[in-house]
Amino acid sequence: MSKVEKKSSREDDKYMSTADAAKMLFVSQAHVAKLIDQGKLKLHHITGNNRLVRIDSVLAYQASQQIGIEAYHAAASDEE
């Protein structure tokens, strides 16, 4: 039975609520919902009114945003 519990625990670690994703990305929950609808974040499942997103997609989106920010700052510093 403990193997099942451990597996379940690890499975839960792969997903987060839209509220947690919003906090991690410094955006609103409405924006997270929009990112899900646009396919930029991967939806795991919906439970009632709650949506769970894959953590790996949140991390990938966060990394892509960081790359964009760094490119913007590099371009801005080149103009000075």
BASE-564164 format. One record per residue: residue number from 0; chain; residue in three letters; x, y negated, z negated of N, C-alpha, C in turn. Coordinates in steps of 0.05 Angstrom, whole numbers, plus 5000, padded with zeros to 4 digits. Atoms other than C-alpha are relative to their C-alpha. Layout:
<seke NUM; 'A'; 'ALA'; <X; Y; Z>; <X; Y; Z>; <X; Y; Z>>
...
This chain:
<seke 0; 'A'; 'MET'; <5016; 5024; 5000>; <5000; 5000; 5000>; <5017; 4975; 5000>>
<seke 1; 'A'; 'SER'; <4984; 5024; 5001>; <5056; 4951; 4986>; <5011; 4993; 5028>>
<seke 2; 'A'; 'LYS'; <4992; 5007; 4973>; <5079; 4957; 5058>; <4979; 4984; 5015>>
<seke 3; 'A'; 'VAL'; <5022; 5015; 4987>; <5011; 4933; 5082>; <5000; 4972; 4989>>
<seke 4; 'A'; 'GLU'; <5001; 5027; 5012>; <5013; 4875; 5033>; <5023; 4983; 5011>>
<seke 5; 'A'; 'LYS'; <4977; 5015; 4990>; <5083; 4855; 5056>; <4995; 4992; 5029>>
<seke 6; 'A'; 'LYS'; <5005; 5006; 4972>; <5063; 4860; 5129>; <4979; 4977; 5002>>
<seke 7; 'A'; 'SER'; <5021; 5021; 5000>; <5001; 4817; 5116>; <5012; 4974; 4992>>
<seke 8; 'A'; 'SER'; <4987; 5025; 5009>; <5044; 4766; 5079>; <5017; 4988; 5022>>
<seke 9; 'A'; 'ARG'; <4984; 5010; 4978>; <5092; 4761; 5137>; <4983; 4990; 5023>>
<seke 10; 'A'; 'GLU'; <5018; 5009; 4979>; <5035; 4755; 5186>; <4989; 4972; 4994>>
<seke 11; 'A'; 'ASP'; <5011; 5026; 5008>; <5006; 4697; 5146>; <5021; 4978; 5003>>
<seke 12; 'A'; 'ASP'; <4979; 5020; 4998>; <5074; 4662; 5149>; <5003; 4989; 5028>>
<seke 13; 'A'; 'LYS'; <4997; 5008; 4972>; <5068; 4656; 5225>; <4980; 4978; 5008>>
<seke 14; 'A'; 'TYR'; <5021; 5019; 4993>; <5008; 4609; 5222>; <4997; 4979; 4979>>
<seke 15; 'A'; 'MET'; <5006; 5021; 5020>; <4988; 4544; 5189>; <4974; 4986; 5008>>
<seke 16; 'A'; 'SER'; <5025; 5014; 4995>; <4926; 4502; 5183>; <5006; 4974; 5016>>
<seke 17; 'A'; 'THR'; <4996; 5024; 4985>; <4916; 4441; 5226>; <5008; 4977; 4981>>
<seke 18; 'A'; 'ALA'; <4992; 5020; 5020>; <4922; 4399; 5162>; <5030; 5001; 4995>>
<seke 19; 'A'; 'ASP'; <4971; 4997; 5004>; <4991; 4427; 5149>; <5016; 4992; 5025>>
<seke 20; 'A'; 'ALA'; <4986; 5007; 4975>; <5011; 4419; 5222>; <5000; 4969; 5003>>
<seke 21; 'A'; 'ALA'; <5001; 5029; 4999>; <4988; 4346; 5219>; <5020; 4987; 4982>>
<seke 22; 'A'; 'LYS'; <4980; 5011; 5019>; <5031; 4333; 5158>; <5028; 5004; 5010>>
<seke 23; 'A'; 'MET'; <4973; 4994; 4990>; <5091; 4366; 5190>; <5007; 4982; 5023>>
<seke 24; 'A'; 'LEU'; <4995; 5016; 4976>; <5084; 4326; 5254>; <4995; 4970; 4996>>
<seke 25; 'A'; 'PHE'; <5006; 5028; 5007>; <5064; 4260; 5219>; <4979; 4989; 5019>>
<seke 26; 'A'; 'VAL'; <5023; 5008; 4984>; <4999; 4256; 5259>; <4974; 5007; 4985>>
<seke 27; 'A'; 'SER'; <5026; 4994; 5012>; <4925; 4261; 5243>; <4991; 5029; 5008>>
<seke 28; 'A'; 'GLN'; <5011; 4974; 4993>; <4886; 4326; 5243>; <4985; 4999; 5027>>
<seke 29; 'A'; 'ALA'; <5013; 5003; 4974>; <4846; 4299; 5302>; <5020; 5002; 5023>>
<seke 30; 'A'; 'HIS'; <4979; 4998; 4980>; <4911; 4291; 5341>; <5009; 5029; 5004>>
<seke 31; 'A'; 'VAL'; <4992; 4972; 4999>; <4930; 4363; 5324>; <4979; 5015; 5017>>
<seke 32; 'A'; 'ALA'; <5021; 4988; 4985>; <4862; 4385; 5351>; <5002; 4994; 5030>>
<seke 33; 'A'; 'LYS'; <4995; 5008; 4973>; <4876; 4346; 5414>; <5023; 5015; 5013>>
<seke 34; 'A'; 'LEU'; <4977; 4985; 4990>; <4944; 4379; 5422>; <4993; 5029; 5005>>
<seke 35; 'A'; 'ILE'; <5010; 4973; 4995>; <4910; 4447; 5415>; <4984; 5001; 5025>>
<seke 36; 'A'; 'ASP'; <5017; 5001; 4976>; <4859; 4429; 5468>; <5016; 4996; 5025>>
<seke 37; 'A'; 'GLN'; <4982; 5004; 4977>; <4915; 4406; 5514>; <5019; 5023; 5005>>
<seke 38; 'A'; 'GLY'; <4982; 4977; 4998>; <4952; 4471; 5503>; <5028; 4995; 4991>>
<seke 39; 'A'; 'LYS'; <4973; 5006; 5010>; <5012; 4438; 5471>; <5006; 5014; 4974>>
<seke 40; 'A'; 'LEU'; <4997; 4983; 5024>; <5000; 4477; 5406>; <4983; 5024; 5005>>
<seke 41; 'A'; 'LYS'; <5014; 4974; 4995>; <4980; 4550; 5407>; <4981; 5006; 4976>>
<seke 42; 'A'; 'LEU'; <5020; 4993; 5019>; <4916; 4567; 5370>; <5001; 5029; 4994>>
<seke 43; 'A'; 'HIS'; <5000; 4972; 5007>; <4918; 4632; 5331>; <4971; 5009; 4998>>
<seke 44; 'A'; 'HIS'; <5028; 4993; 5001>; <4845; 4636; 5311>; <4985; 4978; 4984>>
<seke 45; 'A'; 'ILE'; <5018; 5019; 5014>; <4786; 4597; 5283>; <4985; 5016; 4979>>
<seke 46; 'A'; 'THR'; <5016; 4988; 5022>; <4755; 4615; 5216>; <4981; 4979; 4990>>
<seke 47; 'A'; 'GLY'; <5019; 5021; 5008>; <4692; 4576; 5205>; <5007; 4974; 5014>>
<seke 48; 'A'; 'ASN'; <4992; 5026; 4989>; <4712; 4503; 5214>; <5030; 4997; 5000>>
<seke 49; 'A'; 'ASN'; <4971; 5002; 5002>; <4786; 4518; 5203>; <5013; 5013; 5025>>
<seke 50; 'A'; 'ARG'; <4984; 4990; 4978>; <4835; 4527; 5260>; <5028; 5006; 4989>>
<seke 51; 'A'; 'LEU'; <4973; 4994; 5008>; <4901; 4561; 5249>; <5018; 5000; 5025>>
<seke 52; 'A'; 'VAL'; <4981; 5002; 4977>; <4960; 4545; 5295>; <5025; 5016; 4994>>
<seke 53; 'A'; 'ARG'; <4975; 4986; 5003>; <5023; 4584; 5307>; <5022; 4981; 4992>>
<seke 54; 'A'; 'ILE'; <4978; 5017; 5010>; <5082; 4556; 5268>; <5021; 4996; 5022>>
<seke 55; 'A'; 'ASP'; <4979; 5003; 4979>; <5130; 4570; 5326>; <4992; 4979; 5021>>
<seke 56; 'A'; 'SER'; <5008; 5020; 4981>; <5088; 4526; 5372>; <5002; 4972; 4988>>
<seke 57; 'A'; 'VAL'; <4997; 5025; 5014>; <5088; 4470; 5320>; <5029; 4991; 5000>>
<seke 58; 'A'; 'LEU'; <4972; 5006; 5001>; <5163; 4474; 5313>; <5011; 4993; 5028>>
<seke 59; 'A'; 'ALA'; <4991; 5006; 4973>; <5173; 4475; 5389>; <4990; 4973; 5009>>
<seke 60; 'A'; 'TYR'; <5010; 5027; 4994>; <5128; 4414; 5397>; <5016; 4979; 4986>>
<seke 61; 'A'; 'GLN'; <4985; 5019; 5016>; <5165; 4379; 5341>; <5028; 4995; 5013>>
<seke 62; 'A'; 'ALA'; <4974; 5002; 4988>; <5232; 4394; 5375>; <4998; 4984; 5027>>
<seke 63; 'A'; 'SER'; <5002; 5015; 4974>; <5207; 4368; 5443>; <4995; 4971; 4995>>
<seke 64; 'A'; 'GLN'; <5004; 5028; 5007>; <5184; 4304; 5410>; <5026; 4987; 4991>>
<seke 65; 'A'; 'GLN'; <4974; 5011; 5009>; <5252; 4295; 5377>; <5019; 4995; 5023>>
<seke 66; 'A'; 'ILE'; <4983; 5004; 4976>; <5287; 4304; 5444>; <4992; 4974; 5014>>
<seke 67; 'A'; 'GLY'; <5010; 5025; 4987>; <5242; 4249; 5473>; <5008; 4975; 4985>>
<seke 68; 'A'; 'ILE'; <4992; 5023; 5017>; <5258; 4203; 5415>; <5029; 4994; 5004>>
<seke 69; 'A'; 'GLU'; <4971; 5004; 4997>; <5332; 4214; 5422>; <5007; 4988; 5028>>
<seke 70; 'A'; 'ALA'; <4995; 5010; 4973>; <5329; 4201; 5497>; <4992; 4971; 5002>>
<seke 71; 'A'; 'TYR'; <5009; 5028; 5000>; <5290; 4137; 5485>; <5021; 4982; 4986>>
<seke 72; 'A'; 'HIS'; <4979; 5016; 5015>; <5342; 4112; 5434>; <5026; 4998; 5016>>
<seke 73; 'A'; 'ALA'; <4976; 5001; 4983>; <5399; 4130; 5481>; <4997; 4980; 5023>>
<seke 74; 'A'; 'ALA'; <5005; 5018; 4978>; <5367; 4092; 5538>; <4999; 4971; 4990>>
<seke 75; 'A'; 'ALA'; <5002; 5027; 5012>; <5352; 4032; 5493>; <5028; 4990; 4993>>
<seke 76; 'A'; 'SER'; <4973; 5010; 5008>; <5424; 4029; 5468>; <5017; 4995; 5025>>
<seke 77; 'A'; 'ASP'; <4986; 5005; 4975>; <5450; 4033; 5540>; <4993; 4973; 5012>>
<seke 78; 'A'; 'GLU'; <5009; 5026; 4989>; <5410; 3971; 5558>; <5012; 4976; 4985>>
<seke 79; 'A'; 'GLU'; <4989; 5022; 5016>; <5442; 3930; 5502>; <5027; 4994; 5009>>
